[in-house]
Amino acid sequence: MTRRALFWWALGAVAVTVLGSAWFLSEFTRVPTTHWERMGPEARKNNYLALQRFLVRMGRPVRVVSDAHQLEKLPPGGVLILDRERRRNLPPERAEALLRWVAGGGYLIVAAENAGTEDAVLRRLDVSWYEPPHKAAEEDEPLPHTPAAKPAPRPKTVPLPLPGVESLALDRVGAGLVAGKRKPSWQAEREPGQAQVLHYAWGAGQITVFNCFCPFINGNIGQYDHADVVWSLLSAYQPRGPVWLAARLKVPSLWEWLAEAAWMPLVSGALLILLWLWRIVPRFGGLRRLPAPERRGLADHLAAVGRGVWRAGGLTHWLQLVRQSLLGTIAKRHPHVLQLPAAERAAALARLSGMSTARVHQALEGRGSDSPRAFTDTLRAIQQLQQRL
């Protein structure tokens, strides 16, 4: 192939590449997509993990407060985000101390407790839940032929009229709050007479009351203007200072309190116990051989068996067995003796064995079960008579 042909081939390949790229770019557009990942273990345990990370990126690190006693030690200034489910751990006395902290220049963002639950903070602010009016029992029902008017569709969001900030939108969630005699500085109404957010000036500080923190949990913080709402509130009312988050408020147990407030006595007590154990516990060393167990002879075992049988009342039974063996020997060697009367039988056996008649009579009919000594003597007489026959 000549150089001219090679040049034209290369020029054609470049032209096809340029035209193909221009067509591809004109027909296809790069569009970003969002992919939701499943919650990890940390996000499942902490509903406000996304909010914490958002504030960290914005330069306002969040400190988590789990001990209700820490609310009494908050330094002046700063922001406290206080979630609901705090009734048991925030009594009226502690709520008053918290409001005094706000009056000293703190900023409190609080979620109202559920309806029907005692809330010391809302009671102090004179805030209550909205209760719809009950219809009168005598109210006339609409006529069947009267067409019912269709209600106007409710908006999905609630505008937040934060002073100095353009319109912000919150998701419409939960029921409405109603302000009492104390009028708020501003409020975000979800419906006429029902507020989703109430804001109060309290001394030198500020308080913002939400009906719930649902817009700020992990799955909702990225919707509408939820993240911008939190940042706008912080920037408007407390642009500097630490931020505390009390989402799972509880009172520490006895051991937790001891570990925090009395750790030095605990360590001292543990050292004293270790020293006492070191003093009383035997020292470790070489193995000491145990003495060989005492081995008893056959006579000892037989004596023990005899004592057991005597205590159980079995001597009479043993004498019967030995006498049956004696009678068997007599029947085998001197059968005619067994045919004699009992009185003559003892005399005949005495002549044959060379034993006294009383001794033979003891062997044949002696009781021997009154005492171990009598049993032994009777058994010896039976053995002597059997051996001599």
Kinemage of the C-alpha trace (Angstrom):
@kinemage 1
@onewidth
@group {chain A} dominant
@subgroup {mainchain}
@vectorlist {calphas} color= white
{ca met a 1} P 0.000 0.000 0.000
{ca thr a 2} L 1.367 3.390 -1.021
{ca arg a 3} L 1.740 6.329 1.318
{ca arg a 4} L -1.098 8.209 -0.390
{ca ala a 5} L -3.529 5.322 0.148
{ca leu a 6} L -2.459 4.987 3.789
{ca phe a 7} L -3.046 8.731 4.278
{ca trp a 8} L -6.582 8.555 2.844
{ca trp a 9} L -7.415 5.522 5.007
{ca ala a 10} L -6.248 7.298 8.170
{ca leu a 11} L -8.143 10.469 7.236
{ca gly a 12} L -11.341 8.438 6.702
{ca ala a 13} L -10.984 6.694 10.080
{ca val a 14} L -10.580 10.049 11.849
{ca ala a 15} L -13.620 11.486 10.059
{ca val a 16} L -15.779 8.458 10.994
{ca thr a 17} L -14.643 8.733 14.625
{ca val a 18} L -15.438 12.459 14.803
{ca leu a 19} L -18.833 12.064 13.154
{ca gly a 20} L -19.728 9.079 15.372
{ca ser a 21} L -18.734 10.973 18.530
{ca ala a 22} L -20.762 14.016 17.484
{ca trp a 23} L -23.807 11.816 16.845
{ca phe a 24} L -23.443 10.018 20.186
{ca leu a 25} L -23.155 13.280 22.132
{ca ser a 26} L -26.183 14.754 20.366
{ca glu a 27} L -28.358 11.705 20.975
{ca phe a 28} L -27.373 10.821 24.579
{ca thr a 29} L -27.226 12.997 27.702
{ca arg a 30} L -25.397 12.271 30.961
{ca val a 31} L -28.011 12.289 33.727
{ca pro a 32} L -27.158 11.761 37.422
{ca thr a 33} L -29.191 9.134 39.262
{ca thr a 34} L -29.809 8.512 42.949
{ca his a 35} L -29.368 5.049 44.404
{ca trp a 36} L -30.663 4.342 47.901
{ca glu a 37} L -28.612 1.935 49.980
{ca arg a 38} L -30.052 -0.135 52.794
{ca met a 39} L -29.482 1.198 56.294
{ca gly a 40} L -26.440 -0.138 58.050
{ca pro a 41} L -26.321 -1.188 61.706
{ca glu a 42} L -25.288 2.308 62.863
{ca ala a 43} L -28.163 4.002 61.004
{ca arg a 44} L -30.679 1.489 62.353
{ca lys a 45} L -29.588 2.288 65.907
{ca asn a 46} L -29.483 6.067 65.420
{ca asn a 47} L -32.410 7.737 63.619
{ca tyr a 48} L -30.534 11.038 63.483
{ca leu a 49} L -27.243 9.804 62.034
{ca ala a 50} L -27.779 11.685 58.751
{ca leu a 51} L -28.600 14.893 60.651
{ca gln a 52} L -25.444 14.544 62.745
{ca arg a 53} L -23.236 14.029 59.693
{ca phe a 54} L -24.899 16.945 57.895
{ca leu a 55} L -24.171 19.325 60.779
{ca val a 56} L -20.593 18.035 61.001
{ca arg a 57} L -20.056 18.870 57.323
{ca met a 58} L -21.526 22.328 57.914
{ca gly a 59} L -19.025 22.963 60.717
{ca arg a 60} L -21.350 22.360 63.717
{ca pro a 61} L -20.357 19.038 65.330
{ca val a 62} L -23.078 17.341 67.371
{ca arg a 63} L -22.547 15.980 70.872
{ca val a 64} L -24.961 13.217 71.852
{ca val a 65} L -26.530 13.502 75.316
{ca ser a 66} L -27.950 10.300 76.784
{ca asp a 67} L -27.786 11.111 80.504
{ca ala a 68} L -30.635 13.277 81.777
{ca his a 69} L -28.376 14.660 84.522
{ca gln a 70} L -26.186 16.310 81.873
{ca leu a 71} L -29.051 18.686 81.031
{ca glu a 72} L -28.460 20.330 84.400
{ca lys a 73} L -24.792 20.999 83.561
{ca leu a 74} L -25.076 22.580 80.094
{ca pro a 75} L -22.712 25.553 79.669
{ca pro a 76} L -24.237 28.889 78.703
{ca gly a 77} L -25.172 29.269 75.047
{ca gly a 78} L -25.272 26.512 72.475
{ca val a 79} L -28.136 24.537 70.973
{ca leu a 80} L -30.040 21.610 72.458
{ca ile a 81} L -32.144 19.398 70.154
{ca leu a 82} L -34.496 17.537 72.493
{ca asp a 83} L -36.589 14.669 71.131
{ca arg a 84} L -39.782 13.259 72.660
{ca glu a 85} L -40.143 10.235 75.010
{ca arg a 86} L -38.521 12.153 77.863
{ca arg a 87} L -41.404 12.286 80.347
{ca arg a 88} L -39.844 9.959 82.945
{ca asn a 89} L -36.415 11.576 82.718
{ca leu a 90} L -37.455 15.225 82.542
{ca pro a 91} L -39.553 16.034 85.645
{ca pro a 92} L -40.847 19.582 86.245
{ca glu a 93} L -37.780 20.530 88.335
{ca arg a 94} L -35.358 19.528 85.576
{ca ala a 95} L -37.566 21.175 82.946
{ca glu a 96} L -37.437 24.442 84.914
{ca ala a 97} L -33.640 24.214 85.065
{ca leu a 98} L -33.577 23.667 81.307
{ca leu a 99} L -35.772 26.722 80.701
{ca arg a 100} L -33.483 28.804 82.909
{ca trp a 101} L -30.595 27.693 80.686
{ca val a 102} L -32.578 28.883 77.661
{ca ala a 103} L -33.321 32.207 79.355
{ca gly a 104} L -29.581 32.643 79.858
{ca gly a 105} L -28.959 32.588 76.109
{ca gly a 106} L -29.454 28.966 75.022
{ca tyr a 107} L -31.460 27.774 72.050
{ca leu a 108} L -33.866 24.823 72.491
{ca ile a 109} L -35.339 22.864 69.578
{ca val a 110} L -37.868 20.492 71.126
{ca ala a 111} L -40.376 17.934 69.842
{ca ala a 112} L -43.743 17.797 71.605
{ca glu a 113} L -44.594 14.650 73.541
{ca asn a 114} L -47.373 12.447 72.193
{ca ala a 115} L -50.929 13.567 72.845
{ca gly a 116} L -52.088 12.500 76.297
{ca thr a 117} L -48.538 12.377 77.685
{ca glu a 118} L -47.433 14.762 80.414
{ca asp a 119} L -44.966 17.281 78.949
{ca ala a 120} L -43.430 19.718 81.431
{ca val a 121} L -41.871 21.890 78.692
{ca leu a 122} L -45.115 22.295 76.700
{ca arg a 123} L -47.110 22.942 79.884
{ca arg a 124} L -44.699 25.743 80.810
{ca leu a 125} L -45.062 27.233 77.318
{ca asp a 126} L -48.867 26.777 77.435
{ca val a 127} L -48.842 24.654 74.247
{ca ser a 128} L -51.375 21.869 73.709
{ca trp a 129} L -52.452 19.495 70.957
{ca tyr a 130} L -55.319 20.447 68.691
{ca glu a 131} L -58.611 18.706 69.505
{ca pro a 132} L -61.292 18.769 66.807
{ca pro a 133} L -64.688 20.049 67.989
{ca his a 134} L -67.331 17.399 68.570
{ca lys a 135} L -70.373 17.515 66.270
{ca ala a 136} L -73.715 18.131 67.937
{ca ala a 137} L -75.929 15.084 68.217
{ca glu a 138} L -78.935 16.941 66.830
{ca glu a 139} L -77.093 18.113 63.717
{ca asp a 140} L -79.213 17.358 60.650
{ca glu a 141} L -77.895 14.847 58.167
{ca pro a 142} L -77.588 16.086 54.562
{ca leu a 143} L -80.443 15.180 52.290
{ca pro a 144} L -79.842 12.200 50.038
{ca his a 145} L -80.266 14.251 46.871
{ca thr a 146} L -77.862 16.970 48.060
{ca pro a 147} L -74.447 16.420 46.474
{ca ala a 148} L -71.573 16.500 48.994
{ca ala a 149} L -68.967 19.156 48.362
{ca lys a 150} L -65.522 17.777 47.604
{ca pro a 151} L -62.912 18.990 50.095
{ca ala a 152} L -60.060 20.979 48.687
{ca pro a 153} L -56.877 18.934 48.328
{ca arg a 154} L -54.436 19.536 51.171
{ca pro a 155} L -50.946 20.664 50.274
{ca lys a 156} L -48.203 18.150 50.971
{ca thr a 157} L -45.908 20.700 52.593
{ca val a 158} L -46.124 23.424 55.220
{ca pro a 159} L -44.367 26.783 54.593
{ca leu a 160} L -41.975 27.870 57.314
{ca pro a 161} L -42.153 31.670 57.790
{ca leu a 162} L -38.676 32.085 59.245
{ca pro a 163} L -37.848 35.813 59.398
{ca gly a 164} L -35.118 36.856 56.995
{ca val a 165} L -35.198 33.550 55.080
{ca glu a 166} L -36.951 32.786 51.827
{ca ser a 167} L -39.772 30.265 51.755
{ca leu a 168} L -38.915 26.916 53.253
{ca ala a 169} L -41.139 23.834 53.023
{ca leu a 170} L -41.692 21.096 55.620
{ca asp a 171} L -43.450 17.819 55.060
{ca arg a 172} L -46.965 17.886 56.515
{ca val a 173} L -46.813 15.248 59.277
{ca gly a 174} L -48.528 14.600 62.583
{ca ala a 175} L -51.290 16.537 64.266
{ca gly a 176} L -51.397 20.267 64.976
{ca leu a 177} L -50.295 22.284 67.993
{ca val a 178} L -52.253 25.143 69.548
{ca ala a 179} L -50.659 28.088 71.339
{ca gly a 180} L -52.255 29.245 74.590
{ca lys a 181} L -52.094 32.622 76.273
{ca arg a 182} L -48.407 32.999 75.463
{ca lys a 183} L -48.283 34.040 71.827
{ca pro a 184} L -45.399 32.736 69.676
{ca ser a 185} L -43.077 34.977 67.736
{ca trp a 186} L -44.069 33.115 64.582
{ca gln a 187} L -45.643 29.790 63.677
{ca ala a 188} L -45.903 27.441 60.688
{ca glu a 189} L -49.559 26.513 60.289
{ca arg a 190} L -50.477 23.203 58.737
{ca glu a 191} L -54.157 24.268 58.849
{ca pro a 192} L -55.934 27.328 60.223
{ca gly a 193} L -55.636 27.182 64.005
{ca gln a 194} L -53.206 24.247 63.892
{ca ala a 195} L -49.466 24.819 63.919
{ca gln a 196} L -46.735 22.378 63.021
{ca val a 197} L -43.985 24.665 64.341
{ca leu a 198} L -44.155 27.279 67.122
{ca his a 199} L -41.304 29.630 67.961
{ca tyr a 200} L -40.945 31.595 71.211
{ca ala a 201} L -38.495 34.153 72.528
{ca trp a 202} L -37.598 33.092 76.079
{ca gly a 203} L -35.501 35.583 77.989
{ca ala a 204} L -32.185 35.924 76.188
{ca gly a 205} L -32.732 32.599 74.362
{ca gln a 206} L -35.081 31.032 71.852
{ca ile a 207} L -37.354 27.956 71.784
{ca thr a 208} L -38.677 26.239 68.646
{ca val a 209} L -41.375 23.607 69.184
{ca phe a 210} L -42.090 20.961 66.505
{ca asn a 211} L -45.042 18.604 66.600
{ca cys a 212} L -42.517 15.828 65.819
{ca phe a 213} L -39.009 15.362 64.461
{ca cys a 214} L -40.181 13.049 61.656
{ca pro a 215} L -38.758 15.344 58.909
{ca phe a 216} L -35.273 15.104 60.447
{ca ile a 217} L -34.783 11.334 60.692
{ca asn a 218} L -32.493 9.437 58.317
{ca gly a 219} L -35.055 8.643 55.619
{ca asn a 220} L -36.611 12.136 55.508
{ca ile a 221} L -33.776 14.612 56.097
{ca gly a 222} L -33.077 14.804 52.354
{ca gln a 223} L -36.661 15.570 51.307
{ca tyr a 224} L -38.114 19.025 50.626
{ca asp a 225} L -36.205 21.668 52.657
{ca his a 226} L -35.760 19.649 55.851
{ca ala a 227} L -31.970 19.955 56.057
{ca asp a 228} L -32.170 23.646 55.097
{ca val a 229} L -34.759 24.215 57.855
{ca val a 230} L -32.386 22.912 60.545
{ca trp a 231} L -29.447 24.911 59.247
{ca ser a 232} L -31.531 28.089 58.854
{ca leu a 233} L -32.785 27.828 62.451
{ca leu a 234} L -29.266 27.377 63.787
{ca ser a 235} L -27.899 30.217 61.656
{ca ala a 236} L -30.697 32.602 62.668
{ca tyr a 237} L -30.857 31.972 66.432
{ca gln a 238} L -27.513 30.436 67.481
{ca pro a 239} L -24.849 30.697 64.768
{ca arg a 240} L -22.068 29.760 67.187
{ca gly a 241} L -21.639 27.399 70.087
{ca pro a 242} L -21.895 23.634 70.571
{ca val a 243} L -24.879 21.549 69.481
{ca trp a 244} L -26.257 18.807 71.741
{ca leu a 245} L -28.653 16.091 70.597
{ca ala a 246} L -30.790 14.350 73.244
{ca ala a 247} L -32.632 11.680 71.261
{ca arg a 248} L -32.591 8.799 73.759
{ca leu a 249} L -32.698 10.494 77.103
{ca lys a 250} L -32.404 8.237 80.130
{ca val a 251} L -31.269 8.254 83.741
{ca pro a 252} L -28.017 6.327 84.249
{ca ser a 253} L -28.079 3.160 86.297
{ca leu a 254} L -26.286 2.827 89.607
{ca trp a 255} L -23.202 1.242 88.035
{ca glu a 256} L -23.056 3.887 85.275
{ca trp a 257} L -23.295 6.643 87.871
{ca leu a 258} L -20.588 5.041 90.008
{ca ala a 259} L -18.327 4.645 86.985
{ca glu a 260} L -18.726 8.326 86.139
{ca ala a 261} L -18.872 10.042 89.527
{ca ala a 262} L -17.169 7.601 91.922
{ca trp a 263} L -14.577 5.814 89.835
{ca met a 264} L -11.725 6.568 92.277
{ca pro a 265} L -13.383 4.792 95.260
{ca leu a 266} L -14.238 1.894 92.947
{ca val a 267} L -10.621 1.536 91.828
{ca ser a 268} L -9.368 1.779 95.424
{ca gly a 269} L -11.850 -0.850 96.583
{ca ala a 270} L -10.841 -3.176 93.740
{ca leu a 271} L -7.143 -2.830 94.665
{ca leu a 272} L -7.888 -3.573 98.328
{ca ile a 273} L -9.846 -6.689 97.348
{ca leu a 274} L -6.962 -7.872 95.148
{ca leu a 275} L -4.485 -7.367 97.982
{ca trp a 276} L -6.740 -9.244 100.406
{ca leu a 277} L -7.101 -12.137 97.942
{ca trp a 278} L -3.335 -12.187 97.435
{ca arg a 279} L -2.901 -12.504 101.179
{ca ile a 280} L -5.385 -15.307 101.807
{ca val a 281} L -5.087 -17.363 98.618
{ca pro a 282} L -2.536 -20.212 98.928
{ca arg a 283} L 0.615 -19.716 96.887
{ca phe a 284} L 1.187 -21.826 93.834
{ca gly a 285} L 4.039 -24.342 93.876
{ca gly a 286} L 4.978 -27.916 93.042
{ca leu a 287} L 2.482 -30.730 93.157
{ca arg a 288} L 2.262 -32.510 96.504
{ca arg a 289} L 1.555 -36.200 96.328
{ca leu a 290} L -1.415 -37.396 98.271
{ca pro a 291} L -0.846 -40.299 100.713
{ca ala a 292} L -1.905 -43.714 99.459
{ca pro a 293} L -5.387 -44.608 100.641
{ca glu a 294} L -5.548 -47.180 103.462
{ca arg a 295} L -6.405 -50.646 102.185
{ca arg a 296} L -8.439 -52.906 104.442
{ca gly a 297} L -8.167 -56.682 104.581
{ca leu a 298} L -10.807 -59.349 104.001
{ca ala a 299} L -11.436 -59.708 107.714
{ca asp a 300} L -12.306 -56.029 107.978
{ca his a 301} L -14.792 -56.292 105.113
{ca leu a 302} L -16.354 -59.406 106.567
{ca ala a 303} L -16.626 -57.736 109.971
{ca ala a 304} L -18.310 -54.760 108.354
{ca val a 305} L -20.739 -57.040 106.506
{ca gly a 306} L -21.508 -58.881 109.727
{ca arg a 307} L -22.227 -55.648 111.577
{ca gly a 308} L -24.504 -54.540 108.783
{ca val a 309} L -26.428 -57.819 108.776
{ca trp a 310} L -26.791 -57.786 112.561
{ca arg a 311} L -28.160 -54.227 112.533
{ca ala a 312} L -30.626 -55.232 109.823
{ca gly a 313} L -31.832 -58.275 111.848
{ca gly a 314} L -30.447 -60.955 109.488
{ca leu a 315} L -28.611 -63.213 112.007
{ca thr a 316} L -31.523 -65.634 112.303
{ca his a 317} L -31.629 -66.082 108.545
{ca trp a 318} L -27.899 -66.849 108.435
{ca leu a 319} L -28.197 -69.446 111.201
{ca gln a 320} L -30.995 -71.156 109.265
{ca leu a 321} L -28.795 -71.381 106.164
{ca val a 322} L -25.848 -72.851 108.117
{ca arg a 323} L -28.132 -75.399 109.886
{ca gln a 324} L -29.544 -76.492 106.539
{ca ser a 325} L -25.959 -77.219 105.413
{ca leu a 326} L -25.363 -79.185 108.664
{ca leu a 327} L -28.569 -81.225 108.183
{ca gly a 328} L -27.465 -81.995 104.648
{ca thr a 329} L -24.157 -83.370 105.910
{ca ile a 330} L -25.932 -85.523 108.539
{ca ala a 331} L -28.396 -86.850 105.942
{ca lys a 332} L -25.524 -87.754 103.655
{ca arg a 333} L -23.260 -89.509 106.186
{ca his a 334} L -25.561 -90.628 109.035
{ca pro a 335} L -29.108 -90.762 107.621
{ca his a 336} L -30.369 -93.006 110.455
{ca val a 337} L -29.730 -90.206 112.978
{ca leu a 338} L -32.367 -87.967 111.401
{ca gln a 339} L -34.997 -90.683 111.971
{ca leu a 340} L -34.459 -90.612 115.769
{ca pro a 341} L -36.545 -88.388 118.095
{ca ala a 342} L -35.134 -84.923 118.872
{ca ala a 343} L -33.969 -85.907 122.402
{ca glu a 344} L -32.127 -89.039 121.193
{ca arg a 345} L -30.812 -87.281 118.071
{ca ala a 346} L -28.619 -84.896 120.109
{ca ala a 347} L -27.200 -87.790 122.196
{ca ala a 348} L -26.412 -89.845 119.076
{ca leu a 349} L -24.621 -86.929 117.395
{ca ala a 350} L -22.696 -86.308 120.627
{ca arg a 351} L -21.427 -89.927 120.592
{ca leu a 352} L -20.483 -89.726 116.927
{ca ser a 353} L -18.692 -86.333 117.167
{ca gly a 354} L -17.233 -86.579 120.652
{ca met a 355} L -18.867 -83.283 121.667
{ca ser a 356} L -21.022 -82.649 124.705
{ca thr a 357} L -24.773 -83.071 124.428
{ca ala a 358} L -25.342 -79.426 125.407
{ca arg a 359} L -22.963 -78.283 122.669
{ca val a 360} L -24.714 -80.428 120.053
{ca his a 361} L -28.115 -79.188 121.255
{ca gln a 362} L -26.866 -75.583 120.885
{ca ala a 363} L -25.738 -76.327 117.324
{ca leu a 364} L -29.104 -77.874 116.378
{ca glu a 365} L -31.563 -75.604 118.156
{ca gly a 366} L -29.705 -72.656 119.727
{ca arg a 367} L -31.121 -69.227 118.895
{ca gly a 368} L -27.879 -67.279 118.694
{ca ser a 369} L -29.513 -64.079 117.465
{ca asp a 370} L -29.765 -62.309 120.813
{ca ser a 371} L -26.310 -60.767 120.520
{ca pro a 372} L -23.275 -60.961 118.233
{ca arg a 373} L -21.461 -63.013 120.884
{ca ala a 374} L -24.260 -65.632 121.101
{ca phe a 375} L -24.456 -65.751 117.277
{ca thr a 376} L -20.706 -66.338 117.007
{ca asp a 377} L -20.753 -69.078 119.658
{ca thr a 378} L -23.688 -70.893 118.036
{ca leu a 379} L -22.096 -70.639 114.561
{ca arg a 380} L -18.812 -72.074 115.942
{ca ala a 381} L -20.706 -75.027 117.472
{ca ile a 382} L -22.387 -75.758 114.114
{ca gln a 383} L -19.027 -75.654 112.289
{ca gln a 384} L -17.351 -77.985 114.851
{ca leu a 385} L -20.180 -80.519 114.635
{ca gln a 386} L -20.141 -80.457 110.821
{ca gln a 387} L -16.350 -80.943 110.718
{ca arg a 388} L -16.366 -83.899 113.162
{ca leu a 389} L -19.129 -85.701 111.356
